[in-house]
Amino acid sequence: MRLLAPLSRTTGGRRLWSRDFALFFAARGIARLGDMMAPVALAAGLVGSGHGAGAVGTVLAGMTACFAGFVIFGGVIADRVDNRLLMIWADLVRVVVQAVMAGLFLTGHLVVWQLCLLSAVNGVCAALFQPGLPALIPRIAADVQGANGAIRTVESLMTMAGPAVAGVLVGLTEPGGVFVAHAVTYLASAVCLALLRLPTADRFVVAEEKSFRSDLVRGWRALRSRTWLWGVIAIWMVLMVSSWGPMIPLIATEVVSGHGPRTLGLVNSAMGTGMVAGALVAMRVRPVRPLRAGSAALLLYWLQPASVALGLPVPLIAASLAVAGAANAFWGVMWTTTVLTQVPADVRSRVHAYEVAGSVAMTPVGQLLAGPASEIFGVREVLGFNAAMALASAAALLSVPAIRDLRTEESRHTHAPGS
C-alpha cells in the first residue's frame, strides 16, 4: 500500500510562489499580525482606564458572537458575488472601524457599549471576509496543499509576533497607537488583494439568480451529502466544547498562578514554534489519505492539556505545547486542503462557512463551562478530562471509514480501489 504521493513544488506547470500568491501571502500575514495585536491593546487600554476583565471579555464577545451569527450568510454572499471584491470591502470597512477605535483610545473617551458596537461591526466584516478565503486560494495557486502550508506558516509566525509587537507599541504610543497600526494592516491587506491579477478564465461569472434561502439549503445539502465532511465537523464541535474551549483559559490560569505571566508567554511561544514546524512539514508531506494523516497527528494534541494537568516542569510543558502546536498545524493544512480539493467551487464558501460557524459557536460554550467545572472538580482535573477528550476525538476521527479512507483527488486517478 502506498502511503505518500509524489512530492512536487509545482502542479500543472504552475509555481507556488507566483506574484499573485506572494501578494496573498503578504495579505494574510499582515492581517494576522494586526488581529493578534488588537486584544493586547484592548486589554491594556480598558484596564488602564479602570475597567475590569469583564469589560474586555464583553467587547471581545461582541465580535465573536457577530462572526458566528453572520458567517453562514457570508458564505452565501461569497458564492454569489466576486469573493475577492467582498473581501476588499470588508477590509476597508475594518480600516474605518479600527481608526475610530484608535480615536476613542487616544482621546480617552472609552464607553464600553461603543467599543462593543465597533467590535460587532468587526465581527460582521470578518464573517463576510472569511468564507471567501477557501474559494480564492485555488484561483491563485495550483499547488493547494503547498499554499495552505505556506499560509498556515506565516499565520503561525504572526500569531507569535503580534502580542510582542503590540506590547512594544503600547509602551511607545499608548493603546491607541496599536489600533492605528491595526487599521494600517487591514489597508495593506486590501491593497494586496486588489493587486491580484486573476486569470480571465477564473474571474467571477454571475450565476443564475436564486433565492438566499435556496443557496443556504444547497450549501447544507453539499455538506450533508459528504459523510467525511459533516463527520469531521461534528467531532470537532464536541472537541471544542469538551477540550479546546475550556483548555485555553484553564492553562493560562494554571501557568500564570504557578509560574508567572512570563512563563505563559514562553510556553505560548513554544507552541507557536511548533505550529510553524507542523505547517512546514505539511507543505512537504503529501499523504494519499490526508485526513487519516492529519487525524493521526492529532493523537499528539492531548499533550497540551495533559502536561499542565500533570504539573510537569516548565521545559516539558513548553515541549508538549510545541508538539501539540505542530500536530494542530499539520491537521489544519490537511483539512483545509481536503475541503478545497473535494468540495465543488460553487458551494465551497458556504460549506466553509458552516464549518467555521460550528466550531466558533462551540468554543465559547467550552470557555463558559471552564470556570464552573474547575470550581467543582479542580483546574488540573478538568485539564485531565480535556486531555482525555482530545485523545478520544482524534481516535473518533480515525474510527470513521469515510474520514480515514478518503483519498486525494490525484490518487483516485492513479491508484486502483483497495490498493
Secondary structure, 3 states (H helix, E strand, C coil): CCCECCCCCEECCEECCCHHHHHHHHHHHHHHHHHHHHHHHHHHHHHHCCCCHHHHHHHHHHHHHHHHHHHHHHHHHHHHCCHHHHHHHHHHHHHHHHHHHHHHHHHCCCCHHHHHHHHHHHHHHHHHHCCHHHHHHHHHCCCHHHHHHHHHHHHHHHHHHHHHHHHHHHHHHCHHHHHHHHHHHHHHHHHHHHCCCCCHHHCCCCCCCCCHHHHHHHHHHHHHCCHHHHHHHHHHHHHHHHHHHHHHHHHHHHHHHHHCHHHHHHHHHHHHHHHHHHHHHHHHCCECCHHHHHHHHHCCCCHHHHHHHCCCCHHHHHHHHHHHHHHHHHHHHHHHHHHHHHCCHHHHHHHHHHHHHHHHHHHHHHHHHHHHHHHHHCHHHHHHHHHHHHHHHHHHHHHCHHHHCCCCHHHHHHCCCCC
